[in-house]
Amino acid sequence: MFPRLLGVGAAVAIGACGGASHGAHGGDDGFDCRDRAASYVVVGSLAGAEVGVAMDCAERGPRLRRWVVVSGDERDERARSMTPREFEDIWSRIEGAGWRFLEDCDSNAAPTDPIYTFDVKDWNGTVSFACAGRGPLPFPYAGLIDELDQAAASMRDRPEAPGGGGDD
């Protein structure tokens, strides 16, 4: 009886390791980009003259880019590949925010407050909208920023290679 349980335990352990390995690489079998992309750019923030994060999949598969324009035209850009699973997970939350119905937000922003510009698209169309303000933006605009920023926070601290390699 004991050898039989040992054999079953070994089979389960081997199967679990194989499944985890496949999941760690995203399991991109059947990934359908459907021309999806989401980005935001903020102008006039404390972080830089321009700061942006973009998620897309049309050119090179699922990827994430972030950039900061510190002064003049000095741009620090970083990029990394995303697993299809990670892309789909973030996209489902962006989709849940109702991006198709968003318009420029109503805010009592001062003329000197940062301006956030959003572009979200899929195979059905593109929506662009903006929201100005210092401090947290209203719901759901802040949520879109949070989703992209959380994904960008996992990037290694090195610039994208000239050929666009980044952290791929």
PLY file of the C-alpha trace (Angstrom):
ply
format ascii 1.0
element vertex 168
property float x
property float y
property float z
element edge 167
property int vertex1
property int vertex2
end_header
0.00 0.00 0.00
2.78 2.45 0.96
4.69 2.09 -2.37
1.46 2.66 -4.25
0.78 5.94 -2.36
4.38 7.01 -2.94
3.93 6.44 -6.69
0.68 8.44 -6.74
2.31 11.24 -4.73
5.24 11.41 -7.15
2.88 11.56 -10.15
0.90 14.39 -8.55
4.11 16.30 -7.73
5.43 15.92 -11.28
2.09 17.02 -12.73
1.92 20.02 -10.43
5.41 21.14 -11.39
4.61 20.81 -15.08
1.42 22.81 -14.74
3.11 25.58 -12.76
5.85 25.89 -15.34
3.34 26.33 -18.16
1.42 28.93 -16.16
4.54 30.89 -15.30
5.22 31.45 -18.98
1.70 32.68 -19.56
0.25 29.85 -21.61
-0.03 31.97 -24.75
-1.67 29.22 -26.79
-4.59 30.84 -28.52
-3.93 34.41 -27.36
-5.99 36.81 -29.47
-4.76 40.41 -29.32
-7.90 41.87 -30.94
-6.01 45.16 -31.43
-6.33 46.05 -27.73
-4.30 48.83 -26.13
-4.60 51.10 -23.10
-2.43 54.04 -22.14
-2.30 57.21 -20.15
0.00 60.22 -20.31
0.19 62.88 -17.62
1.65 66.28 -18.39
2.76 68.62 -15.63
3.19 66.15 -12.79
5.87 66.19 -10.12
7.40 63.01 -11.61
8.34 64.72 -14.87
7.25 67.00 -17.67
5.52 63.95 -19.18
4.97 60.50 -17.70
3.19 57.66 -19.46
2.39 53.97 -19.34
1.08 51.97 -22.30
-0.05 48.37 -22.65
-0.52 46.87 -26.11
-0.19 43.62 -28.01
-0.43 44.41 -31.73
3.23 44.90 -32.68
5.23 42.35 -30.67
2.74 40.48 -28.52
1.64 41.61 -25.08
3.98 44.26 -23.72
4.13 47.17 -21.35
6.03 50.44 -21.79
6.59 53.32 -19.40
8.42 56.57 -19.98
9.35 59.78 -18.28
10.40 63.00 -19.99
12.57 64.67 -17.39
13.52 67.88 -19.19
13.48 69.04 -22.76
13.45 66.02 -25.00
15.35 63.67 -22.65
13.14 60.60 -22.52
13.75 57.59 -20.28
11.73 54.68 -21.69
11.54 51.11 -20.41
9.59 48.16 -21.74
8.93 44.54 -20.94
6.97 41.65 -22.33
3.80 40.56 -20.59
2.38 37.09 -20.42
-0.96 36.71 -22.18
-2.48 35.83 -18.81
-1.17 39.06 -17.24
-2.42 41.09 -20.22
-5.88 39.49 -20.03
-6.06 40.02 -16.26
-5.30 43.74 -16.51
-7.51 44.11 -19.57
-10.48 42.57 -17.76
-10.23 45.26 -15.06
-9.89 48.03 -17.66
-12.90 46.58 -19.46
-14.78 46.49 -16.14
-14.18 50.22 -15.68
-16.46 50.85 -18.66
-13.83 52.62 -20.78
-16.09 52.65 -23.85
-18.43 55.09 -22.10
-15.89 57.41 -20.47
-15.58 61.04 -21.48
-13.52 63.93 -20.17
-14.10 64.07 -16.43
-15.67 66.96 -14.61
-13.17 68.36 -12.17
-12.49 71.62 -10.44
-8.88 71.60 -11.59
-6.77 74.70 -11.61
-5.11 75.70 -14.90
-1.73 74.58 -13.50
-2.92 71.10 -12.42
-1.59 67.99 -14.23
-3.62 66.78 -17.20
-4.11 63.04 -17.68
-4.94 61.87 -21.21
-6.21 58.33 -21.77
-6.41 56.28 -24.97
-8.07 52.86 -24.91
-8.93 50.76 -27.93
-9.90 47.37 -29.20
-11.14 45.95 -32.50
-14.44 47.85 -32.10
-12.99 51.32 -31.75
-10.92 53.83 -29.83
-11.90 56.14 -27.00
-9.80 59.11 -25.84
-10.62 61.18 -22.78
-8.88 63.43 -20.30
-9.03 64.37 -16.65
-7.17 67.16 -14.88
-6.42 67.42 -11.21
-3.88 67.34 -8.45
-4.25 64.40 -6.10
-6.47 61.38 -6.68
-8.64 61.51 -9.78
-12.30 60.50 -9.53
-13.51 56.94 -10.07
-12.95 55.17 -12.48
-10.15 57.32 -13.95
-7.85 56.68 -10.97
-8.43 52.93 -11.34
-7.17 52.94 -14.92
-3.99 54.68 -13.80
-3.56 52.27 -10.88
-3.87 49.18 -13.11
-1.20 50.38 -15.53
1.08 51.73 -12.79
0.98 48.49 -10.81
2.03 46.53 -13.88
4.78 49.05 -14.70
6.12 48.94 -11.13
7.43 45.42 -11.78
9.87 46.59 -14.47
13.57 46.30 -13.89
15.42 49.57 -13.64
17.08 49.68 -17.04
16.22 51.57 -20.23
14.76 49.93 -23.29
17.35 48.70 -25.77
17.62 50.64 -29.06
15.92 47.79 -30.92
12.98 47.86 -28.51
14.18 44.86 -26.51
13.65 46.26 -23.02
13.06 43.59 -20.40
11.80 41.01 -22.91
0 1
1 2
2 3
3 4
4 5
5 6
6 7
7 8
8 9
9 10
10 11
11 12
12 13
13 14
14 15
15 16
16 17
17 18
18 19
19 20
20 21
21 22
22 23
23 24
24 25
25 26
26 27
27 28
28 29
29 30
30 31
31 32
32 33
33 34
34 35
35 36
36 37
37 38
38 39
39 40
40 41
41 42
42 43
43 44
44 45
45 46
46 47
47 48
48 49
49 50
50 51
51 52
52 53
53 54
54 55
55 56
56 57
57 58
58 59
59 60
60 61
61 62
62 63
63 64
64 65
65 66
66 67
67 68
68 69
69 70
70 71
71 72
72 73
73 74
74 75
75 76
76 77
77 78
78 79
79 80
80 81
81 82
82 83
83 84
84 85
85 86
86 87
87 88
88 89
89 90
90 91
91 92
92 93
93 94
94 95
95 96
96 97
97 98
98 99
99 100
100 101
101 102
102 103
103 104
104 105
105 106
106 107
107 108
108 109
109 110
110 111
111 112
112 113
113 114
114 115
115 116
116 117
117 118
118 119
119 120
120 121
121 122
122 123
123 124
124 125
125 126
126 127
127 128
128 129
129 130
130 131
131 132
132 133
133 134
134 135
135 136
136 137
137 138
138 139
139 140
140 141
141 142
142 143
143 144
144 145
145 146
146 147
147 148
148 149
149 150
150 151
151 152
152 153
153 154
154 155
155 156
156 157
157 158
158 159
159 160
160 161
161 162
162 163
163 164
164 165
165 166
166 167
